[in-house]
């Protein structure tokens, strides 16, 4: 079995570093995905609803920029919120890795 991928928004492709393969969220059916990284704009355009509709229970993280805020109604549906910052790349990946489905 191949290692599960990380689905990443085009808005935040470099917000973390990983050895895992990454796939664009707009090109994924989520079947081989261990975790998802979205931006606030992705959530606002319905990506979280699309992901929830799969029923796969994939952990979703939101990467914010410039003090963006995630609307409170989305918080119960996500696994974490992180400010996109060069100095936090390793912390974000550690958090994502710890929530990924076992292989």
N, C-alpha and C positions, 0 to 999 in steps of 0.2 A: 504494500500500500504506500502511495506517495504521501509526502508531508503536506499537510493542509496549508493553504495560502492565507495571506492577509489582503483583504479587499480595502483599497485606499481611494479616497476622493482625489480628483484632479486638483482640488484646492489645497491639498496638504500632502503631496507626494514625498516631501523630504522632512517630515516632522519627526521621524524616528529612523533608526538604522536597525536592520535585521538581516539574518542569514536566510530567512524564509523568502520564498517567491512572493511577489506582490502582484495583484491584479487590480485594474481599474474598476471601481464600483459600477460604472456604467456598462461594463463589458462582462459582468459576472452574473451567474445564476445562483451563486452562493452555495452550491452543493459541495465544493471542495475548499471552503473558507473556514478558518479557525477564529478570526476576529475581523472587525470592520472599523475603519477610521473614517469619520465623516467631518465635514465642516458644518458650521451653523447654517449656512445657506443650503446645504444638502438636506438638512432636517426640515427647513422651512419649505423646500420644494417637494417634500413627500417621501424622501428616501427611507426614513425610519418606518413609515407605514408600509412601504414596499418590502422592507426586510422583515418586519413583524408578520406580514402576510405569508411568508414562506413557512413559518412554524418551526424553523430550525433552531431557535433559541441561541443565536450567535451573539457573543458579547460585542456591544457597539460602544466605541469611544468617540468623543467629540473633541477635535482640536480647534481651539479658539485663537484669534489673533487680535492684537491691539485692544485688549480689555473687552472683547465681545462677551456678551452674556447669552447663555443658553436659556430660552424661555422655560420657566418653571414647570410647565405641563409636560415637558419631555423628560425631565430628570428621572422619574421612576422607571423609564424605559431604557436607560443607558447605563453602562458599566463604569463610566468615568469621564471627566472633563479635564482637559489639559491645555494650558496656554502653549501655543506653538512658539518655541524658543530654542535656539541652538544649544544653549546650556542644559536643556531638559530632555534632549533626545534619548539619552540612555534611560532616564527615569520613565519616560513614556513607554519605551519598548519593554522594560522590565514589568511594568504594570500590565501591558497587553499580553506578554508572554505568560504571566501568571494566571491569566483568565482564559487562555486558549484551551480548547477541548484537547484532552489527551490524544496522542496519535495512536 
